Amino acid sequence: MFQQNDIVIIPVGSNKQHGPHNPLGTDRFIAKAIAEETAKRTSVACLQVIPFGVSHHHRQFSGTVHVSPEAFKSYVKEICLALKLSRR
């Protein structure tokens, strides 16, 4: 994964509703497209999109997956630590 530098893109796109005019997963689709294009232009590694996030203001809508800020921070931190350990 780390071929040219120690930078890795970790895209985040919460799975939440955007009303009847956009599909569920809009944030995920956008995050994926931006991350992949950035990775291509910069030769930086890119992970898969984290599809869950802190979306408490959308949790009353069907399809929204909300996690607490603490859980989200811990999850991203664990990913970063795993990436760091994989460099050895």
C-alpha positions as CSV (number, residue, x, y, z in Angstrom):
1,M,0.0,0.0,0.0
2,F,2.7,2.5,0.9
3,Q,4.8,2.8,-2.2
4,Q,5.7,6.4,-2.5
5,N,5.0,8.0,0.9
6,D,3.3,7.5,4.3
7,I,0.1,9.3,3.4
8,V,-3.1,7.4,3.1
9,I,-6.6,8.8,2.3
10,I,-9.3,7.5,4.6
11,P,-12.6,8.7,3.0
12,V,-15.6,9.1,5.2
13,G,-19.2,9.2,3.8
14,S,-21.9,8.8,6.3
15,N,-24.9,6.6,5.3
16,K,-27.8,9.0,5.8
17,Q,-30.8,10.2,4.0
18,H,-30.8,13.3,1.7
19,G,-34.5,13.5,1.0
20,P,-36.5,12.1,-1.9
21,H,-34.2,13.8,-4.5
22,N,-30.9,11.9,-3.7
23,P,-30.2,8.3,-3.0
24,L,-29.3,6.9,0.4
25,G,-25.5,6.8,0.4
26,T,-25.0,10.1,-1.4
27,D,-22.2,11.2,1.0
28,R,-20.5,7.8,0.5
29,F,-20.6,8.1,-3.3
30,I,-19.2,11.7,-3.2
31,A,-16.4,10.8,-0.7
32,K,-15.4,7.8,-2.8
33,A,-15.2,9.8,-6.0
34,I,-13.2,12.6,-4.5
35,A,-10.8,10.3,-2.7
36,E,-10.2,8.1,-5.7
37,E,-9.5,11.1,-8.0
38,T,-7.2,12.6,-5.4
39,A,-5.4,9.4,-5.0
40,K,-5.0,9.1,-8.7
41,R,-3.7,12.6,-9.1
42,T,-1.3,12.4,-6.2
43,S,-0.2,8.8,-6.2
44,V,-1.4,8.4,-2.6
45,A,-2.9,5.2,-1.3
46,C,-6.7,5.3,-0.7
47,L,-8.7,3.1,1.6
48,Q,-12.4,2.1,1.1
49,V,-15.0,4.6,2.3
50,I,-16.0,4.4,6.0
51,P,-19.8,4.4,5.5
52,F,-20.8,5.4,9.0
53,G,-20.3,8.6,10.9
54,V,-21.7,11.0,13.4
55,S,-25.1,11.8,12.0
56,H,-27.2,12.5,15.0
57,H,-29.2,15.2,13.3
58,H,-30.3,12.7,10.6
59,R,-31.0,9.7,12.8
60,Q,-34.8,10.0,12.8
61,F,-34.8,9.3,9.1
62,S,-34.9,5.7,7.8
63,G,-31.6,4.4,6.5
64,T,-29.4,6.7,8.6
65,V,-26.6,4.9,10.6
66,H,-25.4,7.1,13.4
67,V,-22.5,6.3,15.8
68,S,-21.4,8.4,18.7
69,P,-18.5,10.8,18.3
70,E,-16.4,8.7,20.7
71,A,-17.1,5.5,18.8
72,F,-16.2,7.1,15.5
73,K,-13.0,8.6,16.8
74,S,-12.0,5.3,18.3
75,Y,-12.7,3.4,15.0
76,V,-10.6,5.9,12.9
77,K,-7.8,5.8,15.5
78,E,-7.7,2.0,15.3
79,I,-7.5,2.1,11.5
80,C,-4.6,4.6,11.7
81,L,-2.8,2.4,14.3
82,A,-3.3,-0.7,12.1
83,L,-1.9,1.2,9.1
84,K,1.1,2.3,11.2
85,L,1.8,-1.2,12.4
86,S,1.5,-2.6,8.8
87,R,4.5,-0.4,7.8
88,R,6.9,-2.5,9.9
